[in-house]
Structures are given as C-alpha cells and as structure tokens.
Amino acid sequence: MPLGTLLFVTKCGQREASPLSPFAENDYICSININLECMEQYPCENCKFRPHYDRNPKSLMGRFWRWHINFCPGWKQYFTHQTPEKQAELRERYHFEKYKE
C-alpha cells in the first residue's frame, strides 16, 4: 500500500468476506490518497475565515478572524515561520503587531 493511503469501511457496497477478513459481508473498502505535502502547510494559509476579512474586514466573520489571530497558536506558528518580508506584509495587511522580535 503506498505511503499516504488511508483505508476506511462503509456500509455502502458489497464485498465478499473471507474467513480471515475483519469486515462483514456487506462492508466496502475504500481508499483515499492523502497529499502529504498539504499536511506540511499551515492551516492558516487556507483558513476558511481569512477570506471573510480580506473581502470585508468589518463583517462579523472578518472581525472574528482578526480577533482570533491575537491568541491562536496555529497563527503564531504560521506567522513566526514566515520570512521577514512576508511577516511585514502580513503585519500591514492585517494590522498585526504581535510577535515582534
């Protein structure tokens, strides 16, 4: 089985059960490939709330996201692992003043 493949069982299909199989007769085995490169990225890069701030900083979701990054450990890790140029861009774009060295 290739690295990054996840197996799970659903009750949606037919499968012949062998005597050694841990699955019931009606279980169906599906596989999903997981892109391991995506797991190395920070979730803040693709946060679903971040575009709300980008579109309209005064919206409820935009204000919530901006408030949240003040104490979010994921944002801190994302922000501190950026280049100084990218940090400066994020500071200006999001009026962010924390984690200055």
C-alpha positions in Angstrom: 0.0 0.0 0.0 1.5 3.4 -0.9 2.5 5.9 1.7 -0.3 8.3 2.4 -3.2 6.0 1.8 -6.0 5.7 4.3 -8.4 2.8 4.4 -11.9 3.0 5.9 -15.0 0.9 5.7 -18.5 1.9 4.8 -21.8 0.0 4.6 -22.5 1.3 1.0 -21.3 -1.5 -1.2 -20.9 -5.3 -1.5 -17.7 -7.2 -0.5 -17.1 -10.9 -0.3 -15.8 -11.6 3.2 -13.0 -14.1 3.5 -12.6 -16.2 6.7 -9.7 -14.0 7.8 -11.4 -10.7 7.0 -12.3 -8.5 9.9 -15.0 -6.9 7.8 -18.6 -8.1 7.5 -20.1 -9.3 4.2 -21.7 -6.0 3.3 -18.7 -3.8 4.1 -17.0 -2.0 1.3 -13.3 -0.9 1.5 -12.5 2.5 0.0 -9.1 4.1 -0.2 -8.2 7.8 -0.2 -4.9 9.2 -1.1 -3.7 11.9 1.2 -1.4 14.5 -0.2 1.4 14.6 2.5 2.7 17.9 1.1 -0.5 19.6 2.1 -0.2 18.4 5.6 3.1 20.2 6.0 1.5 23.6 5.2 -0.1 25.6 7.9 -3.9 25.5 8.1 -3.9 29.4 8.4 -2.7 29.6 4.8 -6.1 28.2 3.7 -8.3 29.2 6.7 -12.0 29.5 5.7 -12.5 32.6 7.8 -9.5 34.5 6.5 -11.1 35.4 3.1 -14.0 37.0 5.1 -11.6 39.5 6.5 -9.9 40.0 3.1 -13.3 40.8 1.4 -14.8 42.9 4.2 -12.8 43.5 7.4 -15.9 44.9 9.1 -18.0 41.8 8.6 -18.8 39.7 11.6 -16.7 36.7 10.4 -13.9 39.1 9.4 -13.8 40.7 12.8 -14.0 37.3 14.5 -11.0 36.0 12.4 -9.0 39.2 13.2 -9.7 38.9 16.9 -8.9 35.2 16.9 -5.4 35.6 15.4 -4.4 37.5 18.5 -4.2 34.3 20.6 -4.4 31.5 18.0 -1.4 29.1 18.4 -1.7 28.0 14.8 -1.4 31.6 13.6 1.6 32.2 15.9 3.4 29.2 14.4 2.4 30.2 10.8 3.4 33.8 11.3 6.7 33.2 13.1 7.8 30.7 10.4 7.4 33.3 7.6 10.2 35.3 6.1 10.7 38.8 7.5 9.3 40.2 4.2 6.2 38.1 4.4 5.8 39.0 8.1 5.9 42.7 7.2 3.3 42.1 4.5 1.0 40.3 7.0 1.5 43.0 9.6 0.5 45.7 7.3 -2.4 43.8 5.7 -3.9 42.6 9.0 -2.8 45.5 11.3 -1.0 42.9 13.3 1.5 44.0 16.0 2.3 40.8 18.0 5.4 38.6 17.8 7.9 41.4 17.1 11.5 40.4 17.7 
